[in-house]
Amino acid sequence: MEHEKRIAVLLDADNVSPKYISSILTEIVSHGVPTYKRIYGDWTKPQLSSWKEELLNHSITPIQQYNY
């Protein structure tokens, strides 16, 4: 039996638009199983609010990363 590749997906919310997430995950699934899906960003910024629905739809865990 062939083992499927497990892939960790780590995204930078400041540098990726939420409109691309479906395409990104579709490509990743063609290479293996996305086991961990995390996105890093400063979630206190109003610019990242557009990610909220996509995070829920794709079961992506947001990780708070404050600006330095």
Number of C-alpha atoms within 10 A of each C-alpha: 3 4 6 9 11 13 15 13 16 13 17 14 20 15 8 12 12 17 11 9 16 13 9 11 15 10 11 15 13 9 12 14 15 15 11 13 17 17 19 16 18 17 18 11 11 8 11 15 11 12 19 13 11 14 17 11 9 12 12 18 14 19 15 12 14 11 7 3
